[in-house]
Amino acid sequence: MKLNNKIAVITGGARGIGLAIAQRYLSEGASVVVADIDRAAIDDALATLQQQAPAEKVMGVELNVCDQTSIDAMVKTVIERFSGIDILVNNAAIFDMAPVLEVTEESFDKQFAVNTKGMFFTLQAVARSMVARGQGGKIINMASQAGRRGEALVSVYCASKAAVISLTQSSGLDLIKHCINVNGISPGVVDTPMWEQVDALFARFENRPLGEKKRLVGEAVPFGRMGLPEDHTGAALFLASQDSDYVVAQTLNVDGGNWMS
């Protein structure tokens, strides 16, 4: 088992990619903390995970990554339960879209608050605890293929995820002296509950029938289909394990061939 006795915190861990990573980490011997803003979703995730592992290896914590007090409380609660944090997966994110002339300040601020600022200050709080503990750690930031290039209708989301990639690079270069590896994963189009919202927004702004955009983007992936949450767990395991000790400040594309870098 590659993560035996490790403690992993996964933000946005109650569904989708986050939950799939939690399941994979449990199977590799880790204890997992599902940190999410949705209490009901946390409870559902814990029920699922406890079918796979003993209850003492799974914990749920309500977390609002836009609130520093909430971030600090999450770190404190996890340390009190498990004595430390070895792995952080920054997976919490939101999506919105609009033509440039219609983007609102509220939408702009909210996307950056969750996707970028929340990611960074969760990273900072957990990294501080790792430094204090003196045992290093692994931090994995979930970016997106949207962070690799702009899109006409997705300007702010693309920019927020480009910032995630940049902050991953800078944080990785700064924290490796503490034996903390910071890297990222850049998914492509992934069949999660969020894509129902994405598809509905594209239907509105591109005047398409519901479901058409989802079908088209899946067909356009070189691999031949949209990604699934479990498609990302191998990369997440690699970046959390000793296998990636010499990997620093990188963001891995896990997108079926959509983007090459």
LOMARRO-411848 format. One record per residue (C-alpha): residue in one letter; residue number from 1; x, y, z. Coordinates in nm, 2 decimals. Example, Ala and Ser with C-alpha at 12.3 -4.5 7.8 and 13.67 -1.06 7.14 Angstrom:
2
atom aa=a	i=1	X=1.23	Y=-0.45	Z=0.78
atom aa=s	i=2	X=1.37	Y=-0.11	Z=0.71
//
This chain:
261
atom aa=m	i=1	X=0.00	Y=0.00	Z=0.00
atom aa=k	i=2	X=0.15	Y=0.33	Z=-0.11
atom aa=l	i=3	X=-0.02	Y=0.55	Z=0.14
atom aa=n	i=4	X=-0.02	Y=0.33	Z=0.45
atom aa=n	i=5	X=-0.07	Y=0.54	Z=0.77
atom aa=k	i=6	X=-0.09	Y=0.87	Z=0.58
atom aa=i	i=7	X=-0.35	Y=1.13	Z=0.66
atom aa=a	i=8	X=-0.51	Y=1.30	Z=0.36
atom aa=v	i=9	X=-0.74	Y=1.60	Z=0.35
atom aa=i	i=10	X=-0.95	Y=1.64	Z=0.03
atom aa=t	i=11	X=-1.14	Y=1.97	Z=-0.01
atom aa=g	i=12	X=-1.45	Y=1.94	Z=-0.22
atom aa=g	i=13	X=-1.42	Y=1.57	Z=-0.13
atom aa=a	i=14	X=-1.79	Y=1.48	Z=-0.10
atom aa=r	i=15	X=-1.86	Y=1.41	Z=-0.46
atom aa=g	i=16	X=-1.71	Y=1.38	Z=-0.81
atom aa=i	i=17	X=-1.33	Y=1.37	Z=-0.85
atom aa=g	i=18	X=-1.28	Y=1.44	Z=-0.48
atom aa=l	i=19	X=-1.48	Y=1.14	Z=-0.36
atom aa=a	i=20	X=-1.31	Y=0.92	Z=-0.62
atom aa=i	i=21	X=-0.97	Y=1.02	Z=-0.49
atom aa=a	i=22	X=-1.08	Y=0.96	Z=-0.13
atom aa=q	i=23	X=-1.18	Y=0.61	Z=-0.22
atom aa=r	i=24	X=-0.85	Y=0.54	Z=-0.40
atom aa=y	i=25	X=-0.65	Y=0.68	Z=-0.10
atom aa=l	i=26	X=-0.84	Y=0.46	Z=0.14
atom aa=s	i=27	X=-0.76	Y=0.16	Z=-0.07
atom aa=e	i=28	X=-0.39	Y=0.25	Z=-0.05
atom aa=g	i=29	X=-0.40	Y=0.26	Z=0.33
atom aa=a	i=30	X=-0.45	Y=0.63	Z=0.40
atom aa=s	i=31	X=-0.70	Y=0.78	Z=0.65
atom aa=v	i=32	X=-0.91	Y=1.03	Z=0.47
atom aa=v	i=33	X=-1.07	Y=1.36	Z=0.57
atom aa=v	i=34	X=-1.36	Y=1.48	Z=0.35
atom aa=a	i=35	X=-1.37	Y=1.86	Z=0.38
atom aa=d	i=36	X=-1.67	Y=2.01	Z=0.20
atom aa=i	i=37	X=-1.91	Y=2.30	Z=0.24
atom aa=d	i=38	X=-2.21	Y=2.07	Z=0.20
atom aa=r	i=39	X=-2.29	Y=1.88	Z=0.53
atom aa=a	i=40	X=-2.55	Y=1.65	Z=0.37
atom aa=a	i=41	X=-2.30	Y=1.56	Z=0.09
atom aa=i	i=42	X=-2.03	Y=1.49	Z=0.35
atom aa=d	i=43	X=-2.27	Y=1.25	Z=0.53
atom aa=d	i=44	X=-2.34	Y=1.07	Z=0.21
atom aa=a	i=45	X=-1.97	Y=1.05	Z=0.13
atom aa=l	i=46	X=-1.89	Y=0.91	Z=0.47
atom aa=a	i=47	X=-2.16	Y=0.65	Z=0.43
atom aa=t	i=48	X=-2.00	Y=0.54	Z=0.10
atom aa=l	i=49	X=-1.65	Y=0.55	Z=0.24
atom aa=q	i=50	X=-1.73	Y=0.36	Z=0.55
atom aa=q	i=51	X=-1.84	Y=0.06	Z=0.34
atom aa=q	i=52	X=-1.48	Y=0.04	Z=0.23
atom aa=a	i=53	X=-1.29	Y=0.12	Z=0.55
atom aa=p	i=54	X=-1.33	Y=0.13	Z=0.92
atom aa=a	i=55	X=-1.50	Y=0.44	Z=1.05
atom aa=e	i=56	X=-1.19	Y=0.55	Z=1.24
atom aa=k	i=57	X=-1.01	Y=0.59	Z=0.91
atom aa=v	i=58	X=-1.27	Y=0.84	Z=0.77
atom aa=m	i=59	X=-1.36	Y=1.19	Z=0.89
atom aa=g	i=60	X=-1.59	Y=1.46	Z=0.76
atom aa=v	i=61	X=-1.53	Y=1.83	Z=0.83
atom aa=e	i=62	X=-1.74	Y=2.12	Z=0.71
atom aa=l	i=63	X=-1.52	Y=2.37	Z=0.53
atom aa=n	i=64	X=-1.57	Y=2.70	Z=0.36
atom aa=v	i=65	X=-1.25	Y=2.78	Z=0.17
atom aa=c	i=66	X=-1.36	Y=3.14	Z=0.14
atom aa=d	i=67	X=-1.34	Y=3.18	Z=0.52
atom aa=q	i=68	X=-1.00	Y=3.18	Z=0.69
atom aa=t	i=69	X=-1.15	Y=3.10	Z=1.03
atom aa=s	i=70	X=-1.31	Y=2.79	Z=0.87
atom aa=i	i=71	X=-0.98	Y=2.69	Z=0.71
atom aa=d	i=72	X=-0.79	Y=2.72	Z=1.04
atom aa=a	i=73	X=-1.06	Y=2.53	Z=1.23
atom aa=m	i=74	X=-1.04	Y=2.25	Z=0.97
atom aa=v	i=75	X=-0.67	Y=2.21	Z=1.01
atom aa=k	i=76	X=-0.70	Y=2.22	Z=1.39
atom aa=t	i=77	X=-0.97	Y=1.96	Z=1.40
atom aa=v	i=78	X=-0.78	Y=1.72	Z=1.17
atom aa=i	i=79	X=-0.46	Y=1.76	Z=1.37
atom aa=e	i=80	X=-0.65	Y=1.69	Z=1.70
atom aa=r	i=81	X=-0.80	Y=1.37	Z=1.55
atom aa=f	i=82	X=-0.50	Y=1.24	Z=1.35
atom aa=s	i=83	X=-0.19	Y=1.43	Z=1.49
atom aa=g	i=84	X=-0.10	Y=1.58	Z=1.15
atom aa=i	i=85	X=-0.17	Y=1.61	Z=0.78
atom aa=d	i=86	X=0.05	Y=1.43	Z=0.52
atom aa=i	i=87	X=-0.15	Y=1.50	Z=0.20
atom aa=l	i=88	X=-0.37	Y=1.79	Z=0.09
atom aa=v	i=89	X=-0.58	Y=1.77	Z=-0.23
atom aa=n	i=90	X=-0.72	Y=2.11	Z=-0.31
atom aa=n	i=91	X=-1.03	Y=2.01	Z=-0.51
atom aa=a	i=92	X=-1.30	Y=2.26	Z=-0.40
atom aa=a	i=93	X=-1.41	Y=2.47	Z=-0.70
atom aa=i	i=94	X=-1.71	Y=2.64	Z=-0.86
atom aa=f	i=95	X=-1.79	Y=2.72	Z=-1.23
atom aa=d	i=96	X=-1.97	Y=3.01	Z=-1.40
atom aa=m	i=97	X=-1.96	Y=3.15	Z=-1.75
atom aa=a	i=98	X=-2.08	Y=3.44	Z=-1.95
atom aa=p	i=99	X=-1.97	Y=3.65	Z=-2.25
atom aa=v	i=100	X=-1.71	Y=3.91	Z=-2.15
atom aa=l	i=101	X=-1.96	Y=4.19	Z=-2.18
atom aa=e	i=102	X=-2.19	Y=4.02	Z=-1.94
atom aa=v	i=103	X=-1.96	Y=3.90	Z=-1.67
atom aa=t	i=104	X=-2.06	Y=4.04	Z=-1.33
atom aa=e	i=105	X=-1.83	Y=4.15	Z=-1.05
atom aa=e	i=106	X=-2.01	Y=3.91	Z=-0.82
atom aa=s	i=107	X=-1.94	Y=3.61	Z=-1.05
atom aa=f	i=108	X=-1.58	Y=3.72	Z=-1.10
atom aa=d	i=109	X=-1.52	Y=3.76	Z=-0.72
atom aa=k	i=110	X=-1.69	Y=3.44	Z=-0.63
atom aa=q	i=111	X=-1.49	Y=3.22	Z=-0.88
atom aa=f	i=112	X=-1.16	Y=3.37	Z=-0.77
atom aa=a	i=113	X=-1.26	Y=3.35	Z=-0.40
atom aa=v	i=114	X=-1.31	Y=2.97	Z=-0.42
atom aa=n	i=115	X=-1.09	Y=2.85	Z=-0.71
atom aa=t	i=116	X=-0.79	Y=3.06	Z=-0.64
atom aa=k	i=117	X=-0.78	Y=3.25	Z=-0.31
atom aa=g	i=118	X=-0.95	Y=2.96	Z=-0.12
atom aa=m	i=119	X=-0.71	Y=2.71	Z=-0.28
atom aa=f	i=120	X=-0.41	Y=2.92	Z=-0.19
atom aa=f	i=121	X=-0.50	Y=2.99	Z=0.17
atom aa=t	i=122	X=-0.60	Y=2.63	Z=0.24
atom aa=l	i=123	X=-0.26	Y=2.53	Z=0.10
atom aa=q	i=124	X=-0.09	Y=2.79	Z=0.32
atom aa=a	i=125	X=-0.26	Y=2.68	Z=0.64
atom aa=v	i=126	X=-0.19	Y=2.31	Z=0.57
atom aa=a	i=127	X=0.17	Y=2.38	Z=0.47
atom aa=r	i=128	X=0.23	Y=2.57	Z=0.79
atom aa=s	i=129	X=0.12	Y=2.27	Z=0.99
atom aa=m	i=130	X=0.34	Y=2.04	Z=0.78
atom aa=v	i=131	X=0.64	Y=2.27	Z=0.84
atom aa=a	i=132	X=0.57	Y=2.28	Z=1.21
atom aa=r	i=133	X=0.54	Y=1.90	Z=1.22
atom aa=g	i=134	X=0.87	Y=1.86	Z=1.03
atom aa=q	i=135	X=0.78	Y=1.55	Z=0.83
atom aa=g	i=136	X=0.72	Y=1.72	Z=0.49
atom aa=g	i=137	X=0.41	Y=1.64	Z=0.29
atom aa=k	i=138	X=0.23	Y=1.64	Z=-0.05
atom aa=i	i=139	X=0.00	Y=1.91	Z=-0.18
atom aa=i	i=140	X=-0.20	Y=1.85	Z=-0.49
atom aa=n	i=141	X=-0.40	Y=2.14	Z=-0.65
atom aa=m	i=142	X=-0.67	Y=2.06	Z=-0.90
atom aa=a	i=143	X=-0.64	Y=2.29	Z=-1.19
atom aa=s	i=144	X=-0.82	Y=2.25	Z=-1.53
atom aa=q	i=145	X=-0.75	Y=2.24	Z=-1.90
atom aa=a	i=146	X=-0.93	Y=2.57	Z=-1.89
atom aa=g	i=147	X=-0.63	Y=2.71	Z=-1.71
atom aa=r	i=148	X=-0.41	Y=2.63	Z=-2.02
atom aa=r	i=149	X=-0.59	Y=2.86	Z=-2.26
atom aa=g	i=150	X=-0.87	Y=3.11	Z=-2.27
atom aa=e	i=151	X=-1.23	Y=3.04	Z=-2.39
atom aa=a	i=152	X=-1.47	Y=3.31	Z=-2.51
atom aa=l	i=153	X=-1.75	Y=3.23	Z=-2.27
atom aa=v	i=154	X=-1.54	Y=3.11	Z=-1.98
atom aa=s	i=155	X=-1.29	Y=3.40	Z=-1.93
atom aa=v	i=156	X=-1.30	Y=3.42	Z=-1.55
atom aa=y	i=157	X=-1.30	Y=3.05	Z=-1.48
atom aa=c	i=158	X=-1.01	Y=3.00	Z=-1.72
atom aa=a	i=159	X=-0.82	Y=3.28	Z=-1.55
atom aa=s	i=160	X=-0.89	Y=3.14	Z=-1.20
atom aa=k	i=161	X=-0.75	Y=2.80	Z=-1.30
atom aa=a	i=162	X=-0.45	Y=2.96	Z=-1.48
atom aa=a	i=163	X=-0.38	Y=3.12	Z=-1.15
atom aa=v	i=164	X=-0.40	Y=2.78	Z=-0.98
atom aa=i	i=165	X=-0.13	Y=2.65	Z=-1.22
atom aa=s	i=166	X=0.09	Y=2.95	Z=-1.15
atom aa=l	i=167	X=0.05	Y=2.93	Z=-0.77
atom aa=t	i=168	X=0.13	Y=2.56	Z=-0.79
atom aa=q	i=169	X=0.46	Y=2.65	Z=-0.96
atom aa=s	i=170	X=0.55	Y=2.92	Z=-0.71
atom aa=s	i=171	X=0.44	Y=2.73	Z=-0.40
atom aa=g	i=172	X=0.62	Y=2.42	Z=-0.52
atom aa=l	i=173	X=0.95	Y=2.61	Z=-0.57
atom aa=d	i=174	X=0.92	Y=2.77	Z=-0.23
atom aa=l	i=175	X=0.80	Y=2.48	Z=-0.02
atom aa=i	i=176	X=1.03	Y=2.20	Z=-0.15
atom aa=k	i=177	X=1.30	Y=2.32	Z=0.10
atom aa=h	i=178	X=1.06	Y=2.19	Z=0.37
atom aa=c	i=179	X=1.02	Y=1.86	Z=0.19
atom aa=i	i=180	X=0.67	Y=1.96	Z=0.08
atom aa=n	i=181	X=0.60	Y=1.87	Z=-0.28
atom aa=v	i=182	X=0.34	Y=2.09	Z=-0.44
atom aa=n	i=183	X=0.20	Y=1.98	Z=-0.78
atom aa=g	i=184	X=-0.12	Y=1.99	Z=-0.97
atom aa=i	i=185	X=-0.36	Y=1.79	Z=-1.19
atom aa=s	i=186	X=-0.53	Y=1.95	Z=-1.49
atom aa=p	i=187	X=-0.85	Y=1.76	Z=-1.58
atom aa=g	i=188	X=-1.02	Y=1.80	Z=-1.91
atom aa=v	i=189	X=-1.39	Y=1.76	Z=-1.95
atom aa=v	i=190	X=-1.51	Y=1.52	Z=-1.67
atom aa=d	i=191	X=-1.86	Y=1.36	Z=-1.63
atom aa=t	i=192	X=-1.94	Y=1.49	Z=-1.28
atom aa=p	i=193	X=-2.26	Y=1.65	Z=-1.14
atom aa=m	i=194	X=-2.10	Y=1.99	Z=-1.21
atom aa=w	i=195	X=-2.12	Y=1.92	Z=-1.59
atom aa=e	i=196	X=-2.50	Y=1.93	Z=-1.57
atom aa=q	i=197	X=-2.46	Y=2.30	Z=-1.47
atom aa=v	i=198	X=-2.19	Y=2.36	Z=-1.73
atom aa=d	i=199	X=-2.41	Y=2.20	Z=-2.00
atom aa=a	i=200	X=-2.71	Y=2.41	Z=-1.90
atom aa=l	i=201	X=-2.50	Y=2.73	Z=-1.92
atom aa=f	i=202	X=-2.37	Y=2.64	Z=-2.27
atom aa=a	i=203	X=-2.72	Y=2.57	Z=-2.38
atom aa=r	i=204	X=-2.82	Y=2.92	Z=-2.27
atom aa=f	i=205	X=-2.54	Y=3.11	Z=-2.42
atom aa=e	i=206	X=-2.49	Y=2.90	Z=-2.74
atom aa=n	i=207	X=-2.86	Y=2.84	Z=-2.79
atom aa=r	i=208	X=-2.82	Y=2.46	Z=-2.79
atom aa=p	i=209	X=-3.05	Y=2.18	Z=-2.67
atom aa=l	i=210	X=-2.97	Y=2.05	Z=-2.32
atom aa=g	i=211	X=-2.72	Y=1.77	Z=-2.34
atom aa=e	i=212	X=-2.58	Y=1.87	Z=-2.68
atom aa=k	i=213	X=-2.27	Y=2.05	Z=-2.56
atom aa=k	i=214	X=-2.18	Y=1.76	Z=-2.32
atom aa=r	i=215	X=-2.21	Y=1.51	Z=-2.61
atom aa=l	i=216	X=-2.00	Y=1.72	Z=-2.84
atom aa=v	i=217	X=-1.71	Y=1.78	Z=-2.60
atom aa=g	i=218	X=-1.70	Y=1.41	Z=-2.52
atom aa=e	i=219	X=-1.68	Y=1.32	Z=-2.88
atom aa=a	i=220	X=-1.40	Y=1.57	Z=-2.93
atom aa=v	i=221	X=-1.17	Y=1.42	Z=-2.67
atom aa=p	i=222	X=-0.90	Y=1.22	Z=-2.85
atom aa=f	i=223	X=-0.95	Y=0.93	Z=-2.61
atom aa=g	i=224	X=-1.30	Y=0.91	Z=-2.74
atom aa=r	i=225	X=-1.51	Y=1.01	Z=-2.43
atom aa=m	i=226	X=-1.54	Y=1.24	Z=-2.14
atom aa=g	i=227	X=-1.33	Y=1.17	Z=-1.84
atom aa=l	i=228	X=-1.47	Y=1.00	Z=-1.53
atom aa=p	i=229	X=-1.38	Y=1.09	Z=-1.17
atom aa=e	i=230	X=-1.18	Y=0.76	Z=-1.13
atom aa=d	i=231	X=-0.97	Y=0.84	Z=-1.43
atom aa=h	i=232	X=-0.79	Y=1.10	Z=-1.21
atom aa=t	i=233	X=-0.71	Y=0.88	Z=-0.91
atom aa=g	i=234	X=-0.39	Y=0.73	Z=-1.05
atom aa=a	i=235	X=-0.23	Y=1.07	Z=-1.10
atom aa=a	i=236	X=-0.36	Y=1.17	Z=-0.75
atom aa=l	i=237	X=-0.21	Y=0.86	Z=-0.60
atom aa=f	i=238	X=0.12	Y=0.91	Z=-0.78
atom aa=l	i=239	X=0.15	Y=1.27	Z=-0.66
atom aa=a	i=240	X=0.06	Y=1.18	Z=-0.30
atom aa=s	i=241	X=0.31	Y=0.89	Z=-0.28
atom aa=q	i=242	X=0.69	Y=0.85	Z=-0.26
atom aa=d	i=243	X=0.69	Y=0.78	Z=-0.63
atom aa=s	i=244	X=0.67	Y=1.16	Z=-0.69
atom aa=d	i=245	X=0.93	Y=1.27	Z=-0.45
atom aa=y	i=246	X=1.14	Y=1.42	Z=-0.73
atom aa=v	i=247	X=0.84	Y=1.59	Z=-0.90
atom aa=v	i=248	X=0.81	Y=1.96	Z=-0.80
atom aa=a	i=249	X=0.59	Y=2.24	Z=-0.92
atom aa=q	i=250	X=0.43	Y=2.04	Z=-1.21
atom aa=t	i=251	X=0.07	Y=2.02	Z=-1.32
atom aa=l	i=252	X=-0.01	Y=1.69	Z=-1.49
atom aa=n	i=253	X=-0.27	Y=1.69	Z=-1.77
atom aa=v	i=254	X=-0.52	Y=1.41	Z=-1.72
atom aa=d	i=255	X=-0.76	Y=1.49	Z=-2.01
atom aa=g	i=256	X=-0.77	Y=1.21	Z=-2.26
atom aa=g	i=257	X=-0.53	Y=1.40	Z=-2.49
atom aa=n	i=258	X=-0.72	Y=1.74	Z=-2.51
atom aa=w	i=259	X=-0.41	Y=1.94	Z=-2.42
atom aa=m	i=260	X=-0.04	Y=1.88	Z=-2.47
atom aa=s	i=261	X=0.22	Y=2.08	Z=-2.27
//
